[in-house]
């Protein structure tokens, strides 16, 4: 173990004397990085060597055996800080990326290509538009200072090929802007379901997409079988989760929008900043929607024998004996059948015409019934009126003629009067 450490120590000092890396010394690059970041390299490395030499003996295994201070653990250094690109040339080889673009983007790319070329030239990147092959290529040059800019350039041509406008796609060259291309074509097999869920993600008049852009602070473009998003790492993670849940039918985008709005409100409250938000967030349960039952036809009983063949016209003539008749007899028989059919038809028409001239006996009976019902209703109405007059009388001493309140007081009352006389 000590031999290996000493060997690395020698390599480290050899690297320390070099100013420019050569292709044969590329394996020394990790030690060069340690050299730049250590404030006191000699003391730090010697401490590490002493620790390793002392632990060569076999001892008991215990938890946290390797939890010891490292020479590069320095609290004064911000490892996430984006360091400015060096002024001198640092790239030894040429790196390039190329991507294809659809034919309908050819005209737009020809118009915008000078603007894209000037933007990449400022970072020392060359670009080429090949209309014959339908491809875009970016590559580094000797003037390229930032080694990560080639990755940004690759993302730029990917966004341009996926219908992102050039002014928006050029923002990817900034250090704070990242991009993510979510492929949704293989998430749904049925084409009709795929189109419906993609439209669900966009929403009516693109309202759902605008709400997601505001809440996640990302630019989102749904095009074909992919979704292109641009923004911060946190926003891109949220966008990918929402898109996949929508396409897999796990959660509607509107529910995710509600959750994001509640999270934003909770984050603005300093009292709840360090608490768990699960109790405040809504929990959406998936409802079991009743689907239409597919009508199934009743299965007939299986019979191994085919159905009997229907008799042909010749068979029917043979059964009736018509087949053996002469042509003259056949024609006469047909004429006779035709005459019979005409006679039946004329008789039917004559019967229908005679029905129109018959008296309507049933209608008269219905009229009599109606008149009888009218008499009964009129009698009941008169009795009700007389009863009201009787109630409205003020004095109870008035003489009351009972015959007035009898329903059939017509002839019977006259006969009684004659008998009295």
Secondary structure in CASP SS format (residue, H / E / C, confidence):
PFRMAT SS
TARGET T0000
AUTHOR 0000-0000-0000
METHOD secondary structure of the structure
MODEL  1
X C 1.00
X H 1.00
X H 1.00
X H 1.00
X H 1.00
X H 1.00
X H 1.00
X H 1.00
X H 1.00
X H 1.00
X H 1.00
X H 1.00
X H 1.00
X H 1.00
X H 1.00
X H 1.00
X H 1.00
X C 1.00
X C 1.00
X C 1.00
X C 1.00
X C 1.00
X H 1.00
X H 1.00
X H 1.00
X H 1.00
X H 1.00
X H 1.00
X H 1.00
X H 1.00
X H 1.00
X H 1.00
X H 1.00
X H 1.00
X H 1.00
X H 1.00
X H 1.00
X C 1.00
X C 1.00
X C 1.00
X H 1.00
X H 1.00
X H 1.00
X H 1.00
X H 1.00
X H 1.00
X H 1.00
X H 1.00
X H 1.00
X H 1.00
X H 1.00
X H 1.00
X H 1.00
X H 1.00
X C 1.00
X C 1.00
X C 1.00
X C 1.00
X C 1.00
X C 1.00
X C 1.00
X C 1.00
X C 1.00
X C 1.00
X C 1.00
X C 1.00
X C 1.00
X C 1.00
X C 1.00
X C 1.00
X C 1.00
X C 1.00
X C 1.00
X C 1.00
X C 1.00
X C 1.00
X C 1.00
X C 1.00
X C 1.00
X C 1.00
X C 1.00
X C 1.00
X C 1.00
X C 1.00
X C 1.00
X C 1.00
X C 1.00
X C 1.00
X C 1.00
X C 1.00
X C 1.00
X C 1.00
X C 1.00
X C 1.00
X C 1.00
X E 1.00
X E 1.00
X E 1.00
X E 1.00
X E 1.00
X C 1.00
X C 1.00
X H 1.00
X H 1.00
X H 1.00
X H 1.00
X H 1.00
X H 1.00
X H 1.00
X H 1.00
X H 1.00
X H 1.00
X H 1.00
X H 1.00
X H 1.00
X H 1.00
X H 1.00
X H 1.00
X H 1.00
X H 1.00
X H 1.00
X C 1.00
X C 1.00
X C 1.00
X E 1.00
X E 1.00
X E 1.00
X E 1.00
X E 1.00
X E 1.00
X C 1.00
X C 1.00
X C 1.00
X C 1.00
X E 1.00
X E 1.00
X E 1.00
X E 1.00
X E 1.00
X E 1.00
X C 1.00
X C 1.00
X C 1.00
X C 1.00
X C 1.00
X C 1.00
X C 1.00
X C 1.00
X H 1.00
X H 1.00
X H 1.00
X H 1.00
X H 1.00
X H 1.00
X H 1.00
X H 1.00
X H 1.00
X H 1.00
X H 1.00
X H 1.00
X H 1.00
X C 1.00
X C 1.00
X C 1.00
X C 1.00
X H 1.00
X H 1.00
X H 1.00
X H 1.00
X H 1.00
X H 1.00
X H 1.00
X H 1.00
X C 1.00
X C 1.00
X C 1.00
X C 1.00
X E 1.00
X E 1.00
X E 1.00
X E 1.00
X E 1.00
X E 1.00
X C 1.00
X C 1.00
X C 1.00
X C 1.00
X C 1.00
X C 1.00
X C 1.00
X H 1.00
X H 1.00
X H 1.00
X H 1.00
X H 1.00
X H 1.00
X H 1.00
X H 1.00
X H 1.00
X H 1.00
X H 1.00
X H 1.00
X C 1.00
X H 1.00
X H 1.00
X H 1.00
X H 1.00
X H 1.00
X H 1.00
X H 1.00
X H 1.00
X H 1.00
X H 1.00
X H 1.00
X H 1.00
X H 1.00
X C 1.00
X C 1.00
X E 1.00
X E 1.00
X E 1.00
X E 1.00
X E 1.00
X C 1.00
X C 1.00
X E 1.00
X E 1.00
X E 1.00
X E 1.00
X E 1.00
X E 1.00
X C 1.00
X H 1.00
X H 1.00
X H 1.00
X H 1.00
X H 1.00
X H 1.00
X H 1.00
X H 1.00
X H 1.00
X H 1.00
X H 1.00
X H 1.00
X H 1.00
X H 1.00
X H 1.00
X C 1.00
X C 1.00
X C 1.00
X C 1.00
X C 1.00
X H 1.00
X H 1.00
X H 1.00
X H 1.00
X H 1.00
X H 1.00
X H 1.00
X H 1.00
X H 1.00
X H 1.00
X H 1.00
X H 1.00
X H 1.00
X H 1.00
X H 1.00
X H 1.00
X C 1.00
X H 1.00
X H 1.00
X H 1.00
X C 1.00
X C 1.00
X C 1.00
X C 1.00
X C 1.00
X C 1.00
X C 1.00
X C 1.00
X C 1.00
X C 1.00
X C 1.00
X C 1.00
X C 1.00
X C 1.00
X C 1.00
X C 1.00
X C 1.00
X C 1.00
X C 1.00
X C 1.00
X C 1.00
X C 1.00
X C 1.00
X C 1.00
X C 1.00
X C 1.00
X C 1.00
X C 1.00
X C 1.00
X C 1.00
X C 1.00
X C 1.00
X C 1.00
X C 1.00
X C 1.00
X C 1.00
X C 1.00
X C 1.00
X C 1.00
X C 1.00
X H 1.00
X H 1.00
X H 1.00
X H 1.00
X H 1.00
X H 1.00
X H 1.00
X H 1.00
X C 1.00
X H 1.00
X H 1.00
X H 1.00
X C 1.00
X C 1.00
X H 1.00
X H 1.00
X H 1.00
X H 1.00
X H 1.00
X H 1.00
X H 1.00
X H 1.00
X H 1.00
X H 1.00
X H 1.00
X H 1.00
X H 1.00
X H 1.00
X H 1.00
X H 1.00
X H 1.00
X H 1.00
X H 1.00
X H 1.00
X H 1.00
X H 1.00
X H 1.00
X H 1.00
X H 1.00
X H 1.00
X H 1.00
X H 1.00
X H 1.00
X C 1.00
X C 1.00
X C 1.00
X C 1.00
X C 1.00
X H 1.00
X H 1.00
X H 1.00
X H 1.00
X H 1.00
X H 1.00
X H 1.00
X H 1.00
X H 1.00
X H 1.00
X H 1.00
X H 1.00
X H 1.00
X H 1.00
X H 1.00
X H 1.00
X H 1.00
X H 1.00
X H 1.00
X H 1.00
X H 1.00
X H 1.00
X H 1.00
X H 1.00
X H 1.00
X H 1.00
X H 1.00
X H 1.00
X H 1.00
X H 1.00
X H 1.00
X H 1.00
X C 1.00
X C 1.00
X C 1.00
X C 1.00
X C 1.00
X C 1.00
X C 1.00
X C 1.00
X C 1.00
X H 1.00
X H 1.00
X H 1.00
X H 1.00
X C 1.00
X C 1.00
X C 1.00
X C 1.00
X C 1.00
X H 1.00
X H 1.00
X H 1.00
X H 1.00
X H 1.00
X H 1.00
X H 1.00
X H 1.00
X H 1.00
X H 1.00
X C 1.00
END
